[in-house]
């Protein structure tokens, strides 16, 4: 780890720089602060030693985000720590834009000792793990308790390539007196521009958790506050790579006077789709499941959630088996009406496509061999009624009928199955992680090394899986406080499985895991650029990091070396 001396300056600093910063600093004798840079793929655990340093310049492409992690420590308490960056400049006078985001990383607990444990699981001396990035607070350093500063900087597509120099200033107060510490840094921007994100990414989000963004007060559906919370959620998710959006709303059934026929009001569903199309990039709308397990047992057969007229102009929902005539009658009417409704709604992008082209439908979550027959019966009803609606599913059975499913999403540890290695035309195979797989598999728990979260999308590349799904974007509340214990022993959820963002008052905070995941998504695109030029070289790069579905080189130093080789290859 290289070391630079901090110095007091009187220069006025404003804005931020664009690039990736990596440096270390000794304490300024006046402030008593020691500032070290630690690779953002290293989990800085309270009470644990920091790693040795390496190359103090991290190299970036245009179109990706640059991230740096600073560790601040002191022998005395320093409060009100506030960072600012000055624009970075090259020797040729080029400047980088100034829209960095700063945040102080907070620690959380993860008490659930899930099994089988990862052989490289983090061992926290204090039982705490860094994760949420608080972007609206000031930092505090106390003796023996360092502060972690996270800096996130988007690299514009038009950035001039070259080596940039800039400086960071961190102001605070010690014993009532102002402290100011400055450091210089270097940024290498390569003449490589990443294309638009090519991976499909969905993290399931839950509007019924919006009360956590409203001081615990429930948020009424379709209210102005509801849409304000939705906007915060969509802004955060899309900034970190999400482009597939779970749709909770369905057409509202309107029973006919004969008690057997149905009409449908799609107005509420339309408002959500219109909102998403207006506020973010939408590659797919992923409609929620229409069926559940009969008694919630893992191997129970699936039953459709069907409205049954109550004789008073309304209805009650019941779970009914696929062979019940009421199920066929209802699903046929609903999906015929839905298909035509989606077809009637043009996309406002000049493509000539309609909502039907971006809509995919879930049937029932994670079918197994034991209940596949009931899943297929329901899927068959949908396909018969609406053959142009594609079906997507997190899929656990050992075989599938390609006539009934278009996008298969196996769990990562089941991705090696032969059935997923060769997809029929117009079909795709993604993968998902959740509370499983465990052991040495990559996942995104707070107790795993961050590089394993980033490597999820190297796995996407190596095994030609063009999409990734996770169930838990904001499923807060398993243990009450989302910032407390982020595992849930009662549900067998490892730490962080239920959420990768944290709620503030009408806002969301990202996490260092979400940051690593986003950067892995862009690594996928970097590998794709290499592939366009030399497919064999791209395979070699991927193979040098991902050996098998559950075997990887998790050396951060080696990872940075491969990334540098990829950038240098593309810059030739």
N, C-alpha and C positions, 0 to 999 in steps of 0.2 A: 504494500500500500504506500503510494507516494505521499509525501508530506510537504505542505506549503505553509508559510507563515501568514497568519491573519494580520491585517493592518487596519488601523483607523484611517478613514478617508473623509473628506468633506464633500465629495461628489454627490450630487443629487441623483438618485436612482429611481427610475420609474418604468412601469411596464414589465416585460419579461423577455426571455430569449427563446429561440426555437432551435432545438437540437437535443442531444442527450449529454448530460453532464456527469462527470465522474472525477472526483478529486478528494483529497483528504487534507485536513488542516490541524496544526497544533494549536494549543490555546493561546489566545492573545493575553498578554500579561495583565492588561488593564481589565478585561472583562472576565477572564478566567474560564472562558468557554472553549471546549475542544469540539471541533466539527470534523467528522469523518464521513466520507462517502462509502457506502456499501452497495454492491450490486443489488438492484431491486428484485432479483430472483433469490436473494438470500433472506430468509425469515429471521429478523432480529428479535431473539427471544430475551425477555428481561432476565438479567442475571447470568446470561450465557456470554462467552467470549465472542468477539467479532472475528471474521475471517481475515486471513492475510490478504493484502492488496495485490492487484495485478495491473493490467493496462489501464491508464487513467483516462483514456479516450474511448468512449463507446461509439460505434459507427452506425449511422442510420441512413435509411432510404427516404426519399421524398414520398409523402403520402401515408406515413405511419406516425405513431406517437412515440416520443422519446420520454423515458421515465428515469428519474434519479431518486435515490433514497439517501438522506442525510441523517446521521446519528449525532445528536448534540448532547454533550455531557459537561458537568461542571462540579466543582467542589462546594459551591454555594448555590442557593436557590436563585434562579433568574426567571422572571415572569414576563408575560406580555410579549413573548417572542413572535415577531412578525417578519416574514421573508419578503424580499423584493429582488427582482432580477433586472439587470440592464441589458439592452439589446446586444446580442453577440454580433461581432463584426469580423470579416475576413481581412487578410492583408490587402486584398484588392478593393476594399471599401464596401463590399456587399453586406447587407444587414438581414437578420432573420426577424420574422414577425414577433409580436409581443403579446401573446395570449396564453401564457402558461396558467395552469391551475395548481394551487398549493393546497396541501392538507396535512394535518397532524394525525399520525396513525395511532389509534387506540388499541389496547389489548382487550381480548375477551377470554372467557374460559370455555373449555370443552372437556367435561368430566367423563363422558361415556367412553369406556375402554372397549370399543367394538372389536369383534373377532371375525375372521382372522386379521390380526394387526399387520400393518405395513412394516416390513423389516427396516425401512428407513424413516419411520415415523419420528416426528420432532419430539425431543425430550426437553420440556420446558422446566427449568429449575423452580419456577414459581407457579407452574400450572396455568400460565397465561400465554396467549398467542396473539400476535399482531394481525389485525384485519381491517376494521372500518377506517376510512379516511375522512376525517372531519374537516370540511373545506370552509367552515365559517367560524373557526375558533382561533385563539392564539395559543402558542406553545408555552409549556412550563418545564423547566429542568430543575430537579432537586438532586442533592447528593445521592449517588447510587441508583438514580432513576433517570436514565437518559430520555430524551424526546426524539421521536422519529418524524422527520419532515419528508413528505412525498411531493415531488414536483413532476407534473405531467404536461408535456409540451407537444402539440401537434406540429408536424413538419409539413409546410405547404408544398403543393406539387410544383410550384414555380421557384422554390428555393435554389439559389445558385450553389452548385457544388463547391466544396472546398473546406478548409479548416477555419473555424471561427473561434474567436476568443471573446469571453464576456466575464461578468463578475456577479456574484451574489452578495447581497447585504442582508444581514439578520439583525434586527433591532430588538432590544428588550430592556428590562429594568432590574437592577440589582441594588438592593438596599435603598430603593427610592431613586436611584440615579440611572440615567439612560446609558445603555451599552450599545455599541455598534461594532459588528464584525464583518469584514469583507474577505472574499476569496475570489481568485480567478479560476476560470475553467476553459476547457477546449472541447470543441464539437466538430466532428467530421461528418459532413454531408456528402453522400456519394451521388454521382450522376445516374441514379436509378430511381425510377418513378413507379410506385405500385399502382396497379389498376384498381378499378372498383372491386370491392370485396366480392369474392366468388363463392365462399362457403355460405350455406344456409344455416342460420343459428336461431334456435328458439329456447327461451327460458320461460317456463310457465309462470304467469303472474296472476295475482289474486286480488281483485278489487274489494273483496269483502274484508281485506286487511287494512283498508284505508284509514280506519280509526286510529291506527298507530301513527299516522301522519297528521292526526287532528287531536292530539293530546288525549287520546282514549275515547273521544266522542264519536259515535257512529256517523258515517257519511252516507247520506241518502242517495240511492241510485239515481242517476240522470240529473242530479242537482248541479248548480254551478261549481260547488266545491268538489263534487265527484269528478267533473271534467278538469278541474285544476289539478287534482291529484293524478289523474290519468296523464295529463300533460307532463308533469314532473317525472312520472314513471317512464313514459315513452322517450322523453329526452335523454334520460340516463341510460336506459337499455340500448337505444339506438346508437348513442355515443360510444358504446362498448361493443358494438358489432351485431346487435340483434336485428334481424330483418324478417323473421317469421313470427306471427302474432296470434296467440291463442284467443279464440272467440268464445266467450261464455254465453252470449245471448243467442237465442234461437227465435224463429218465427212464433208469435203468440197464437196458439190454436183458438179458433172460434167454432164451437160446436154448432152443427146444423140443427134445424128444428126437428129433423127426423131422429135425432139422437145417434146417428151413425156416420153422417158425412161431416167433413171439416173444411173450413177456410182458414187462412192464416194472415196475420198482420205482421209484416216484417219491419215495421218502422223503428222499433228499438234496436234491432240488430243492425239496421242500416246506419243508425247514428254512430255506432261504434266503428263500423267499417269506414264510413266517411271521415270520422275523426282521425283514424289511423292513416288513411290515404292523404289527409291534409297536413299531418304533422310529422310524418316519418317515411322512410323508404319501406315499402311493403313488397316483399318477394312473394309471400304467401300469407293467406288467412287460414288459420288452423282451427277448425271448428271442434268444440269440445265433444266428449263422448255422449252417445245416446243410450248407453246401457251400462249396467253395473252387475257385479256378482250377486247372485240371488240372496244370500244371507251374509255377504261380505267375507265369506271364507275363501281362502286362496284358490282352492280348486273347484269352488262352486260354479255351476253353469251360469251363463250371462242371461240377464233379463232386461228387456227394454223398459225404459221409463216412459210410460204411456199415459196420456190424460184420459180419464174416464168421465163422461158427462155425469153431473150430479143431479140432473133433472130440474135444476133451478137456473139453467142458463150458464152455469159454470162447470168446473171439472175438478177432479182430484187425480193426482198422479199415482200410478201403481207400477210395480215391477212385474212384468208378465213375460212368459216364455215365448220364444220366436214362433212356435206353432199355434199360439192362440190367434184365432182369426182377427181379433181386435188389433193385434200388433201388425199383422200384414196390412189391414185396411188403413190403419193410421200412418204407418211408415210409407206406404205407397203414396197416399195423398200428400204427406208432408214433403217427401223428397221430389216428387213430380213438381209441386208448386215451387219448392226452393230452387230447383234447377232452372226453371223458366224465369224466376225472379232474378237470379244471379246473371243469367244470360241477357236480361233486359237492361242491366246497369253497365254502361260503357266505362272503361278506364279513361281518365282524362290525361293520357300520355301520348296520344297520337299513334298508338300501336294498332288500333282497331280491335283490341282485346276487350273482354268484359270481366266483371268480377268472377265469373265462372272459371276463367283461366288462372286465377290466383287462389282459388278456394280448394281446400282439402278437408276431408272429414275423418274424424276419429269415430270408431264404433264402440270399442270397450277396451280398457287399458290392460296391456300385458296378457294376452291370451296364452294359455299353456296347452300342452297336449291334452290334459284332462278336461278342458272346457273349450277346446278349439271348435268342436262341432257346433256349439251354440253361437260362437262368434261368427263362424262362417254362414250360419243360417241368417243371422242379422245382416251381415255384409251382402249376402245374396239378394235380400229384399231391397237393400239400398241400390245396388247395381242394376237390378231389374227395373226399378222405378226411375232411376236417374243415371243412366250409363255414362254420362259425361262428367259426373262428380268423381274426383279421385279420392281414394281412401289412403290414409296414412295411419300407422299404428306402431307403438312400442310393442314389440313382438317377441314372445318367449317360446313359442312352439317349435318343434323340430322340423316341421314342414309347412308349406303354404301353397295356396292355390293362386297363381298369378292373375287369374281372372277376377279375383276378389280384393286384391290389395295392390296399390301402385307404388307406395313408398314404405319400405320396411325399415324399422328402427330397432335393431336388436341391441341388447345390453352389450357393453364392450367385451366382456368375457365370453359372449356367445357369438361375437362377430367372426371368429375363425371357422364357424361351421361351413361346410361345403355349400349349403344352399344359398349362402350369401356371396359366394365368390364369383358367380356368373349371373348377372341380372338380365332378364328378358328386355327386349326393346321397350323404351319408354317407361321403364321401371328404375327405381333408385334404391340404394341401401345406405342409410345413415347409421349412426350408432348413438346410444345414450349412456349416461352414467347417472347414478342416484345414490342411495344408501349402499348400493353395490355397483361394480365389483370392488372387492377389498384386497387384502394381501398386497402384492407388489404392483397391482394395476394402477395406472394413472387415474386420478380423480381430483376433486377440488375441495377436499376437507381442509379446515384450518390447521390440522395437525400433520398435513403432508407438506413436503418441500414445494415451494411455489413452482419450481421448474416442472413438476409433474402436472400441474394445471396447464402450464403453457404447452407441454408436449401432447396434450389431448388432440391438438389440431395438427401436429406432425403425424399423429396416428391417422387422422382424417386423410392426410395426403398419402401416406405410405400404402394404406389399404383402400384407396380410391373411394372413400366415403364422403360424398359431397355435402353432408349435413350433420349437425349435432343437436341433441335435445337434452335438456335437463328440466326436471319438474319443479325445482325450488328457487324461484327468483326472489320472492318476498313473502314466503309462508311463515311470517313471524308469529310468535306467541306460544310455542310449545312449552316454554318455560317462563312465560310471562314477559320478561325483559329481553328484547332482541339483542341488547348489548351485554347481556349477562352470560349465562351458560348457553352457548350456541349449539350444543348437542341436546339430544332428547332421549335419555335412557329408556323411558316408557315406550317410545316408538322405535327404539333401536336405531335412531338417526345419529350418525357420526357428526362431529362438530362442523357446522356450516352447511350441512346437507339441505337444510330447509330454506336458507336465504344467503344470497351473495351481495345484497345491498342492505342498508340500514335506514330506518326511518328517522327523519327530523320533522320539525313542525312544518307541514306542507312542503316538504322537500325530501330528497333522498341523498344518502351518502354512498359513494361507491366503496369498494374494498380492494385490498391489494390482490386478492384472488381474481376479482373481475378484471383488474388491470392486466394481470398475467394472461388471463384467458383472451382478452382482446388482442394482446400482442402476439399470441399464438395464432389467432385468426389471420393476422397479417403475415406471419411467417409462412402460412399456407400459400398466400399469394406470392410471396418471394420465391418459394419453391416452384410455383407454377411458372414464374418468369424464367427461372433456370430451365425448366422443362421445355419451354418454347424454343430455347436455344439449343439445348443438349439434354434429351430425356435420360440418357444414361448417367450423366453427371448429377442430375436432380435425384435420381434413385440412390446414387452413392452418398450424396449429402444426407438424405433421409435415413438411409441404412446406417450411417455412422452415428446416429443419435437413437433411433428406434430400432432395436434388434428384433423384437417380437412384440406380440400384443401386450405382454406384461414384463418385458425386459428392455431397459433403456440405459443410455449413458446420462446420468443425472449430474455430472460435473458441470457446474456453471462455467468454469473456465473453458472447458472443452466446448460447451455450447456456444460461447462467445467467439471462439476460434472458428467454428464452422460457419456461424453467421458472417464473420468477416470474410471468409473465403468465398461465400456466396455473393456478397456485395462486390468484392474485387473481381470475381468472375463476370458479373453482369456489367461492371464498369469498363471492361476492356473494349 
